[in-house]
C-alpha cells in the first residue's frame, strides 16, 4: 500500500517562512500560549542569549554543520523573542531591527554601495574603524565595548580600540618586553592583593602580545583548554585501567601517562 501524501497543516507551512516563524513566537507569547514564554522579559532571557551563542561557537569549533544549523535556530529564537517582547511594549518592531542592520551594513561598506575603494581585507577593516570613529562623534574609542564579553576577548577588544586610536606599543619586541616585566612583577608579588593585580597585568600583557602576533586570545585559549580536556580524559582512562589514583600517585607516573596520551592522540590524527 502506497504511503499517503503528507497534507501540510497551517503549522507546517509556518515553519517554512520567516513570517511564519514570527507568528509561532507571537502565539507562544499570546494569551493562549506557553506560560514560560509569556513570563519572559529582556532581562530574564539574558543568560539564554549568552548560552545559545556559546553553543553555536562550540558547533563551529567542532566543524559540525548539523549542530550549527540547530544552534543558529536556537539563537534566532532568542532574537525573535526579544523582538516580540519589544513590540508588545511598543519599544520597537522586528522591521526596525532589520532596517537598522541594513542601514548599518550599507553605511559601513561604502566600497560596495558607494564609490570608496578598499581592495583588501585589511583596507576594509581600516575603513570600518574610521567609519565607527566618525559615528562615535567624539566619544571615547572604548565606547560600546560590551561588559559581558569574556575577559580575554574584552581585553583584546580594548587593546585593539586603543591601538586604532594611536595608543599602543609600536613593535612586537616592545610587547614582549612588557610581558617579561609583568611576569617579573608577578613573581615578586607576595600578598593576595598583589598577586591578583599582577596576574591580571600579566594576562593583559600576554593578550596584547597575542594581538601583535595576530592571534585571537579567546580562540587560542579555548583550543588549548579543549586539547587539555581531551588529553586529561585519556589520562583518566589510563589511570582507571591501571587502578591508579591520580591524587596519590607520583608526578613521574602522571607525566608518563600524559606523554602516552599525547602519543595516542597524535596517532589518531595521523
PASEBA-1860 file (N, C-alpha, C; in nm, 3 decimals):
! residues 270
1> XXXXXXXX> 0.084/-0.119/0.000/0.000/0.000/0.000/0.088/0.125/0.000 ~ 0.067/0.212/-0.096/0.150/0.331/-0.109/0.122/0.426/0.007 ~ 0.230/0.487/0.062/0.208/0.582/0.173/0.129/0.702/0.127 ~ 0.045/0.752/0.217/-0.037/0.869/0.184/0.050/0.994/0.180 ~ 0.021/1.081/0.084/0.091/1.208/0.077/0.063/1.288/0.204 ~ 0.167/1.349/0.256/0.151/1.430/0.377/0.079/1.560/0.340 ~ -0.027/1.589/0.414/-0.102/1.712/0.393/-0.048/1.817/0.490 ~ 0.000/1.927/0.433/0.060/2.031/0.514/-0.046/2.104/0.597
9> XXXXXXXX> -0.020/2.111/0.726/-0.107/2.186/0.815/-0.063/2.331/0.818 ~ -0.144/2.421/0.876/-0.100/2.561/0.889/0.032/2.575/0.963 ~ 0.054/2.491/1.066/0.181/2.497/1.139/0.296/2.454/1.049 ~ 0.274/2.347/0.968/0.378/2.303/0.874/0.420/2.417/0.783 ~ 0.320/2.487/0.730/0.352/2.597/0.638/0.427/2.709/0.709 ~ 0.392/2.735/0.835/0.458/2.843/0.909/0.605/2.813/0.934 ~ 0.640/2.684/0.948/0.778/2.650/0.978/0.870/2.674/0.859 ~ 0.816/2.705/0.744/0.898/2.720/0.624/0.926/2.865/0.588
17> XXXXXXXX> 0.875/2.960/0.664/0.897/3.100/0.631/0.933/3.179/0.757 ~ 1.004/3.290/0.736/1.041/3.376/0.848/0.915/3.436/0.911 ~ 0.821/3.478/0.827/0.697/3.537/0.878/0.620/3.433/0.961 ~ 0.619/3.308/0.914/0.551/3.203/0.988/0.616/3.177/1.122 ~ 0.748/3.181/1.123/0.820/3.159/1.248/0.790/3.271/1.348 ~ 0.783/3.394/1.298/0.748/3.506/1.386/0.607/3.487/1.444 ~ 0.518/3.433/1.363/0.381/3.410/1.409/0.378/3.304/1.519 ~ 0.461/3.201/1.505/0.469/3.097/1.607/0.517/3.157/1.740
25> XXXXXXXX> 0.619/3.242/1.733/0.671/3.306/1.854/0.566/3.396/1.917 ~ 0.493/3.471/1.832/0.386/3.558/1.884/0.277/3.475/1.951 ~ 0.247/3.358/1.895/0.146/3.270/1.954/0.192/3.218/2.090 ~ 0.320/3.183/2.098/0.375/3.135/2.225/0.364/3.243/2.333 ~ 0.377/3.369/2.292/0.370/3.481/2.387/0.225/3.528/2.409 ~ 0.132/3.474/2.331/-0.007/3.520/2.337/-0.082/3.467/2.458 ~ -0.207/3.514/2.475/-0.290/3.476/2.591/-0.308/3.326/2.607 ~ -0.316/3.254/2.492/-0.335/3.109/2.500/-0.206/3.034/2.471
33> XXXXXXXX> -0.094/3.104/2.486/0.034/3.044/2.454/0.098/2.971/2.570 ~ 0.230/2.972/2.570/0.306/2.896/2.670/0.331/2.982/2.795 ~ 0.299/2.929/2.914/0.321/3.007/3.037/0.465/3.053/3.055 ~ 0.560/2.966/3.018/0.702/3.004/3.033/0.737/3.119/2.939 ~ 0.700/3.107/2.812/0.732/3.212/2.715/0.665/3.344/2.752 ~ 0.543/3.339/2.800/0.471/3.461/2.837/0.537/3.532/2.955 ~ 0.606/3.455/3.040/0.665/3.513/3.161/0.801/3.578/3.137 ~ 0.856/3.561/3.016/0.993/3.609/2.993/1.000/3.759/2.967
41> XXXXXXXX> 1.118/3.815/2.995/1.146/3.956/2.970/1.284/3.964/2.905 ~ 1.323/4.085/2.862/1.458/4.102/2.808/1.562/4.052/2.909 ~ 1.545/4.089/3.034/1.645/4.054/3.135/1.644/3.905/3.168 ~ 1.527/3.844/3.178/1.521/3.703/3.214/1.581/3.614/3.104 ~ 1.580/3.664/2.980/1.634/3.587/2.868/1.783/3.611/2.846 ~ 1.840/3.703/2.925/1.979/3.745/2.902/2.076/3.626/2.898 ~ 2.070/3.539/3.000/2.167/3.429/3.005/2.140/3.326/2.896 ~ 2.014/3.317/2.849/1.984/3.224/2.740/2.052/3.270/2.610
49> XXXXXXXX> 2.055/3.401/2.586/2.122/3.455/2.468/2.270/3.419/2.472 ~ 2.333/3.439/2.587/2.475/3.408/2.601/2.500/3.258/2.583 ~ 2.414/3.176/2.640/2.430/3.031/2.632/2.415/2.981/2.488 ~ 2.314/3.032/2.417/2.291/2.986/2.280/2.405/3.030/2.188 ~ 2.458/3.152/2.210/2.572/3.198/2.130/2.694/3.109/2.156 ~ 2.714/3.070/2.281/2.827/2.983/2.315/2.813/2.846/2.250 ~ 2.691/2.794/2.246/2.669/2.664/2.184/2.690/2.670/2.033 ~ 2.655/2.782/1.972/2.681/2.798/1.829/2.832/2.803/1.803
57> XXXXXXXX> 2.905/2.869/1.891/3.051/2.875/1.877/3.111/2.735/1.891 ~ 3.059/2.656/1.986/3.107/2.519/2.002/3.086/2.438/1.874 ~ 2.970/2.456/1.810/2.940/2.383/1.686/3.038/2.422/1.577 ~ 3.074/2.551/1.571/3.172/2.598/1.473/3.308/2.536/1.502 ~ 3.348/2.537/1.631/3.477/2.481/1.670/3.487/2.333/1.637 ~ 3.373/2.263/1.646/3.371/2.120/1.619/3.347/2.088/1.471 ~ 3.332/2.194/1.391/3.309/2.178/1.247/3.190/2.087/1.220 ~ 3.084/2.108/1.299/2.963/2.025/1.292/2.850/2.107/1.231
65> XXXXXXXX> 2.828/2.089/1.101/2.728/2.169/1.030/2.587/2.144/1.080 ~ 2.554/2.019/1.113/2.420/1.988/1.162/2.394/2.056/1.296 ~ 2.494/2.050/1.383/2.479/2.115/1.513/2.470/2.267/1.496 ~ 2.549/2.321/1.404/2.547/2.466/1.382/2.410/2.510/1.332 ~ 2.350/2.431/1.243/2.216/2.462/1.193/2.117/2.471/1.309 ~ 2.123/2.375/1.399/2.032/2.375/1.513/2.060/2.491/1.607 ~ 2.187/2.516/1.635/2.222/2.622/1.731/2.191/2.760/1.675 ~ 2.207/2.780/1.545/2.169/2.908/1.485/2.018/2.930/1.498
73> XXXXXXXX> 1.942/2.820/1.487/1.797/2.830/1.507/1.764/2.872/1.650 ~ 1.836/2.813/1.747/1.813/2.849/1.887/1.850/2.996/1.911 ~ 1.956/3.041/1.847/1.998/3.180/1.862/1.896/3.274/1.797 ~ 1.844/3.231/1.682/1.741/3.310/1.615/1.615/3.321/1.701 ~ 1.582/3.214/1.772/1.467/3.218/1.861/1.484/3.328/1.966 ~ 1.603/3.340/2.020/1.628/3.445/2.118/1.604/3.584/2.059 ~ 1.649/3.604/1.937/1.629/3.733/1.869/1.481/3.759/1.849 ~ 1.408/3.658/1.805/1.265/3.674/1.781/1.188/3.699/1.911
81> XXXXXXXX> 1.229/3.632/2.017/1.162/3.655/2.145/1.183/3.799/2.193 ~ 1.307/3.848/2.183/1.335/3.985/2.225/1.256/4.085/2.139 ~ 1.250/4.058/2.008/1.176/4.147/1.919/1.028/4.146/1.952 ~ 0.974/4.027/1.983/0.832/4.016/2.018/0.802/4.089/2.148 ~ 0.889/4.072/2.247/0.870/4.141/2.376/0.875/4.293/2.356 ~ 0.968/4.339/2.273/0.981/4.482/2.247/0.859/4.536/2.175 ~ 0.807/4.457/2.080/0.689/4.501/2.006/0.569/4.511/2.099 ~ 0.552/4.416/2.189/0.441/4.421/2.284/0.450/4.542/2.377
89> XXXXXXXX> 0.573/4.586/2.405/0.594/4.701/2.494/0.604/4.831/2.416 ~ 0.580/4.826/2.285/0.590/4.944/2.197/0.728/5.008/2.201 ~ 0.831/4.924/2.214/0.970/4.974/2.216/1.024/4.983/2.072 ~ 1.012/4.874/1.998/1.049/4.870/1.857/0.990/4.744/1.796 ~ 0.995/4.735/1.663/0.940/4.619/1.593/1.053/4.545/1.521 ~ 1.024/4.424/1.477/1.124/4.345/1.405/1.171/4.418/1.280 ~ 1.079/4.488/1.215/1.116/4.564/1.097/1.219/4.671/1.128 ~ 1.211/4.729/1.249/1.309/4.830/1.291/1.447/4.767/1.307
97> XXXXXXXX> 1.451/4.645/1.361/1.578/4.574/1.378/1.642/4.550/1.242 ~ 1.561/4.501/1.148/1.611/4.470/1.015/1.657/4.597/0.944 ~ 1.577/4.704/0.954/1.612/4.830/0.889/1.741/4.887/0.946 ~ 1.756/4.882/1.078/1.876/4.934/1.142/2.000/4.859/1.095 ~ 1.989/4.727/1.086/2.102/4.646/1.040/2.135/4.675/0.895 ~ 2.032/4.682/0.810/2.054/4.707/0.668/2.123/4.842/0.646 ~ 2.076/4.944/0.717/2.136/5.077/0.705/2.282/5.075/0.750 ~ 2.311/5.004/0.857/2.447/4.997/0.908/2.539/4.925/0.808
105> XXXXXXXX> 2.491/4.816/0.750/2.571/4.742/0.653/2.604/4.826/0.531 ~ 2.507/4.901/0.482/2.530/4.987/0.366/2.626/5.100/0.403 ~ 2.603/5.161/0.520/2.686/5.274/0.563/2.831/5.234/0.586 ~ 2.853/5.114/0.636/2.989/5.071/0.668/3.057/4.995/0.555 ~ 2.990/4.985/0.440/3.051/4.922/0.321/3.044/5.016/0.201 ~ 3.101/5.136/0.213/3.097/5.231/0.100/3.175/5.182/-0.021 ~ 3.266/5.086/0.000/3.341/5.030/-0.113/3.255/4.935/-0.195 ~ 3.139/4.898/-0.141/3.045/4.812/-0.214/2.926/4.892/-0.264
113> XXXXXXXX> 2.873/4.979/-0.178/2.750/5.051/-0.210/2.772/5.197/-0.250 ~ 2.898/5.240/-0.246/2.928/5.378/-0.286/3.057/5.376/-0.368 ~ 3.131/5.486/-0.366/3.247/5.497/-0.454/3.380/5.481/-0.381 ~ 3.379/5.446/-0.253/3.504/5.426/-0.180/3.577/5.303/-0.235 ~ 3.708/5.297/-0.207/3.790/5.186/-0.255/3.855/5.115/-0.135 ~ 3.837/4.985/-0.128/3.901/4.902/-0.026/3.917/4.764/-0.087 ~ 4.038/4.733/-0.133/4.058/4.614/-0.214/4.114/4.495/-0.137 ~ 4.146/4.513/-0.009/4.197/4.403/0.072/4.119/4.397/0.203
121> XXXXXXXX> 4.118/4.280/0.269/4.051/4.271/0.399/4.106/4.372/0.499 ~ 4.237/4.397/0.494/4.298/4.493/0.586/4.247/4.634/0.561 ~ 4.232/4.669/0.434/4.181/4.802/0.399/4.035/4.817/0.442 ~ 3.959/4.708/0.433/3.819/4.711/0.475/3.811/4.736/0.626 ~ 3.895/4.665/0.703/3.895/4.682/0.849/3.932/4.825/0.886 ~ 4.034/4.881/0.819/4.077/5.018/0.848/3.964/5.117/0.817 ~ 3.898/5.096/0.705/3.786/5.183/0.668/3.672/5.169/0.768 ~ 3.642/5.046/0.809/3.536/5.018/0.906/3.563/5.093/1.035
129> XXXXXXXX> 3.688/5.089/1.083/3.722/5.157/1.208/3.709/5.308/1.193 ~ 3.746/5.361/1.076/3.731/5.505/1.051/3.584/5.547/1.057 ~ 3.500/5.465/0.997/3.356/5.495/0.995/3.299/5.490/1.137 ~ 3.338/5.387/1.214/3.290/5.376/1.352/3.339/5.493/1.436 ~ 3.462/5.538/1.411/3.516/5.653/1.484/3.432/5.777/1.457 ~ 3.394/5.796/1.332/3.309/5.911/1.298/3.170/5.899/1.360 ~ 3.120/5.775/1.368/2.988/5.753/1.428/2.988/5.783/1.577 ~ 3.104/5.763/1.643/3.112/5.792/1.787/3.106/5.942/1.815
137> XXXXXXXX> 3.139/6.022/1.715/3.124/6.168/1.725/3.194/6.226/1.848 ~ 3.321/6.189/1.864/3.400/6.244/1.974/3.397/6.166/2.102 ~ 3.313/6.063/2.111/3.309/5.981/2.232/3.435/5.895/2.239 ~ 3.462/5.837/2.355/3.580/5.754/2.375/3.587/5.640/2.273 ~ 3.708/5.605/2.235/3.729/5.493/2.143/3.680/5.362/2.204 ~ 3.665/5.359/2.335/3.622/5.237/2.403/3.471/5.230/2.419 ~ 3.400/5.332/2.370/3.254/5.333/2.381/3.192/5.214/2.308 ~ 3.099/5.147/2.374/3.025/5.040/2.309/3.083/4.901/2.324
145> XXXXXXXX> 3.197/4.888/2.393/3.253/4.754/2.414/3.168/4.683/2.520 ~ 3.109/4.568/2.488/3.019/4.502/2.582/3.090/4.458/2.710 ~ 3.035/4.490/2.824/3.094/4.447/2.951/3.076/4.297/2.971 ~ 2.983/4.236/2.898/2.957/4.093/2.913/3.051/4.006/2.830 ~ 3.140/4.068/2.752/3.236/3.988/2.676/3.322/3.905/2.771 ~ 3.362/3.784/2.730/3.459/3.711/2.811/3.583/3.797/2.834 ~ 3.644/3.785/2.952/3.750/3.877/2.993/3.864/3.886/2.892 ~ 3.906/3.773/2.836/4.019/3.776/2.742/3.980/3.847/2.613
153> XXXXXXXX> 3.861/3.818/2.562/3.813/3.885/2.441/3.795/4.034/2.467 ~ 3.747/4.068/2.585/3.729/4.208/2.619/3.863/4.281/2.624 ~ 3.964/4.214/2.682/4.097/4.275/2.690/4.151/4.306/2.551 ~ 4.141/4.210/2.460/4.194/4.233/2.325/4.113/4.337/2.250 ~ 3.983/4.343/2.274/3.900/4.444/2.208/3.939/4.583/2.257 ~ 3.960/4.598/2.388/4.004/4.725/2.443/4.139/4.765/2.384 ~ 4.231/4.668/2.378/4.364/4.695/2.324/4.357/4.733/2.177 ~ 4.272/4.665/2.103/4.260/4.694/1.960/4.203/4.834/1.938
161> XXXXXXXX> 4.101/4.869/2.016/4.042/5.003/2.003/4.143/5.111/2.042 ~ 4.215/5.088/2.152/4.316/5.185/2.196/4.426/5.199/2.092 ~ 4.464/5.085/2.031/4.566/5.087/1.927/4.522/5.164/1.805 ~ 4.397/5.145/1.765/4.344/5.218/1.650/4.336/5.368/1.677 ~ 4.326/5.402/1.807/4.322/5.543/1.844/4.461/5.601/1.863 ~ 4.566/5.518/1.840/4.703/5.567/1.846/4.774/5.540/1.977 ~ 4.714/5.460/2.067/4.775/5.434/2.196/4.809/5.285/2.206 ~ 4.933/5.249/2.167/4.974/5.109/2.168/5.124/5.101/2.151
169> XXXXXXXX> 5.182/4.985/2.185/5.323/4.963/2.155/5.344/4.970/2.005 ~ 5.462/5.014/1.965/5.489/5.030/1.822/5.545/4.904/1.758 ~ 5.608/4.819/1.839/5.670/4.699/1.783/5.634/4.576/1.865 ~ 5.650/4.461/1.804/5.627/4.334/1.873/5.727/4.317/1.987 ~ 5.851/4.362/1.965/5.954/4.350/2.069/5.915/4.427/2.194 ~ 5.854/4.542/2.179/5.808/4.619/2.295/5.701/4.543/2.371 ~ 5.615/4.474/2.298/5.510/4.395/2.362/5.570/4.277/2.439 ~ 5.675/4.215/2.383/5.745/4.106/2.452/5.807/4.158/2.581
177> XXXXXXXX> 5.872/4.274/2.573/5.937/4.332/2.689/5.836/4.364/2.799 ~ 5.721/4.417/2.760/5.616/4.448/2.857/5.569/4.321/2.928 ~ 5.555/4.211/2.853/5.513/4.084/2.913/5.618/4.035/3.012 ~ 5.747/4.042/2.972/5.855/3.999/3.062/5.852/4.079/3.193 ~ 5.829/4.208/3.182/5.825/4.294/3.301/5.708/4.257/3.392 ~ 5.593/4.229/3.331/5.475/4.194/3.412/5.493/4.058/3.479 ~ 5.557/3.965/3.411/5.581/3.833/3.470/5.678/3.845/3.588 ~ 5.779/3.931/3.573/5.874/3.952/3.683/5.803/4.012/3.804
185> XXXXXXXX> 5.711/4.105/3.779/5.636/4.166/3.890/5.542/4.064/3.955 ~ 5.490/3.972/3.875/5.404/3.868/3.931/5.486/3.775/4.020 ~ 5.607/3.741/3.978/5.694/3.657/4.060/5.728/3.724/4.193 ~ 5.739/3.855/4.191/5.778/3.929/4.311/5.661/3.958/4.404 ~ 5.540/3.941/4.356/5.421/3.971/4.438/5.416/3.878/4.559 ~ 5.382/3.931/4.676/5.383/3.846/4.796/5.259/3.860/4.883 ~ 5.156/3.928/4.834/5.029/3.931/4.907/4.919/3.889/4.809 ~ 4.806/3.840/4.861/4.696/3.801/4.772/4.652/3.914/4.680
193> XXXXXXXX> 4.647/4.036/4.733/4.605/4.151/4.652/4.704/4.178/4.540 ~ 4.835/4.173/4.573/4.938/4.197/4.472/4.936/4.088/4.366 ~ 4.921/3.963/4.407/4.921/3.853/4.311/4.803/3.865/4.215 ~ 4.688/3.902/4.270/4.569/3.919/4.184/4.592/4.029/4.082 ~ 4.644/4.143/4.128/4.667/4.256/4.038/4.774/4.223/3.934 ~ 4.885/4.164/3.979/4.994/4.135/3.887/4.959/4.022/3.790 ~ 4.879/3.925/3.837/4.834/3.819/3.745/4.748/3.881/3.635 ~ 4.660/3.974/3.674/4.577/4.041/3.574/4.662/4.120/3.475
201> XXXXXXXX> 4.764/4.191/3.526/4.852/4.268/3.438/4.926/4.177/3.341 ~ 4.972/4.060/3.392/5.047/3.968/3.307/4.957/3.909/3.198 ~ 4.836/3.872/3.235/4.743/3.817/3.136/4.709/3.924/3.032 ~ 4.690/4.047/3.077/4.659/4.157/2.986/4.774/4.180/2.889 ~ 4.898/4.174/2.941/5.015/4.192/2.855/5.028/4.078/2.755 ~ 4.996/3.955/2.798/5.001/3.841/2.707/4.896/3.854/2.598 ~ 4.778/3.901/2.637/4.672/3.924/2.538/4.716/4.027/2.435 ~ 4.787/4.129/2.480/4.835/4.233/2.390/4.940/4.178/2.295
209> XXXXXXXX> 5.030/4.094/2.348/5.131/4.031/2.262/5.063/3.941/2.158 ~ 4.963/3.865/2.201/4.890/3.778/2.107/4.830/3.860/1.994 ~ 4.783/3.979/2.028/4.726/4.068/1.925/4.833/4.107/1.824 ~ 4.955/4.135/1.871/5.065/4.166/1.780/5.098/4.046/1.690 ~ 5.079/3.926/1.744/5.107/3.803/1.668/4.988/3.761/1.583 ~ 4.884/3.846/1.580/4.762/3.819/1.503/4.694/3.692/1.549 ~ 4.689/3.674/1.681/4.624/3.559/1.742/4.506/3.607/1.826 ~ 4.387/3.551/1.801/4.272/3.581/1.884/4.285/3.502/2.014
217> XXXXXXXX> 4.310/3.572/2.123/4.336/3.506/2.250/4.226/3.413/2.295 ~ 4.101/3.455/2.278/3.988/3.374/2.321/3.986/3.241/2.247 ~ 4.006/3.245/2.116/4.006/3.122/2.036/4.124/3.034/2.072 ~ 4.242/3.095/2.092/4.362/3.019/2.125/4.346/2.948/2.259 ~ 4.293/3.019/2.358/4.276/2.959/2.490/4.169/2.851/2.489 ~ 4.061/2.873/2.415/3.958/2.770/2.403/4.016/2.642/2.341 ~ 4.096/2.659/2.236/4.155/2.543/2.169/4.248/2.467/2.263 ~ 4.330/2.542/2.338/4.422/2.478/2.432/4.345/2.407/2.543
225> XXXXXXXX> 4.241/2.469/2.595/4.160/2.407/2.700/4.093/2.280/2.649 ~ 4.048/2.285/2.523/3.984/2.167/2.463/4.085/2.053/2.449 ~ 4.208/2.086/2.404/4.312/1.984/2.389/4.347/1.924/2.526 ~ 4.362/2.012/2.626/4.394/1.962/2.760/4.284/1.869/2.810 ~ 4.158/1.910/2.790/4.045/1.829/2.838/4.046/1.691/2.774 ~ 4.072/1.686/2.643/4.075/1.557/2.573/4.187/1.468/2.626 ~ 4.305/1.528/2.647/4.419/1.450/2.697/4.398/1.407/2.841 ~ 4.338/1.495/2.921/4.314/1.459/3.061/4.215/1.344/3.071
233> XXXXXXXX> 4.113/1.345/2.986/4.017/1.233/2.988/4.088/1.103/2.952 ~ 4.185/1.111/2.858/4.262/0.992/2.821/4.346/0.945/2.940 ~ 4.406/1.039/3.012/4.484/1.005/3.131/4.394/0.940/3.236 ~ 4.274/0.995/3.255/4.180/0.935/3.350/4.149/0.790/3.311 ~ 4.134/0.767/3.179/4.107/0.632/3.132/4.222/0.538/3.163 ~ 4.346/0.585/3.138/4.462/0.501/3.168/4.474/0.475/3.317 ~ 4.446/0.576/3.399/4.454/0.560/3.544/4.353/0.455/3.591 ~ 4.234/0.458/3.530/4.133/0.359/3.566/4.176/0.220/3.527
241> XXXXXXXX> 4.235/0.205/3.408/4.282/0.074/3.361/4.391/0.017/3.451 ~ 4.476/0.107/3.504/4.590/0.065/3.585/4.562/0.071/3.736 ~ 4.436/0.105/3.771/4.398/0.118/3.912/4.488/0.217/3.985 ~ 4.514/0.330/3.919/4.599/0.434/3.975/4.512/0.551/4.020 ~ 4.535/0.599/4.140/4.465/0.717/4.192/4.552/0.839/4.161 ~ 4.505/0.925/4.072/4.584/1.040/4.031/4.614/1.135/4.148 ~ 4.529/1.132/4.250/4.551/1.221/4.364/4.666/1.173/4.453 ~ 4.702/1.046/4.439/4.804/0.991/4.529/4.931/0.948/4.459
249> XXXXXXXX> 4.926/0.925/4.329/5.044/0.876/4.259/5.148/0.986/4.242 ~ 5.272/0.949/4.210/5.381/1.046/4.199/5.376/1.119/4.065 ~ 5.447/1.232/4.060/5.447/1.317/3.941/5.503/1.244/3.820 ~ 5.605/1.161/3.840/5.667/1.089/3.729/5.566/0.999/3.658 ~ 5.483/0.931/3.735/5.381/0.843/3.677/5.278/0.924/3.599 ~ 5.237/1.037/3.657/5.138/1.122/3.588/5.193/1.179/3.459 ~ 5.320/1.219/3.460/5.381/1.272/3.337/5.394/1.164/3.231 ~ 5.424/1.041/3.272/5.434/0.930/3.177/5.299/0.905/3.111
257> XXXXXXXX> 5.192/0.910/3.190/5.057/0.892/3.135/5.024/1.005/3.038 ~ 5.062/1.126/3.075/5.035/1.243/2.990/5.105/1.227/2.855 ~ 5.232/1.185/2.857/5.307/1.165/2.733/5.245/1.055/2.648 ~ 5.199/0.951/2.713/5.134/0.841/2.641/5.003/0.889/2.578 ~ 4.928/0.971/2.651/4.803/1.025/2.598/4.830/1.112/2.475 ~ 4.935/1.193/2.481/4.970/1.277/2.366/5.012/1.191/2.248 ~ 5.085/1.083/2.276/5.131/0.994/2.168/5.010/0.929/2.100 ~ 4.914/0.882/2.179/4.794/0.820/2.122/4.714/0.921/2.041
265> XXXXXX> 4.706/1.043/2.091/4.632/1.148/2.021/4.693/1.175/1.884 ~ 4.826/1.180/1.879/4.895/1.206/1.751/4.873/1.090/1.654 ~ 4.870/0.967/1.704/4.844/0.852/1.617/4.704/0.857/1.558 ~ 4.607/0.898/1.641/4.469/0.906/1.593/4.453/1.011/1.485 ~ 4.533/1.120/1.492/4.523/1.227/1.394/4.600/1.196/1.267 ~ 4.695/1.103/1.277/4.779/1.071/1.159/4.700/0.998/1.051
END
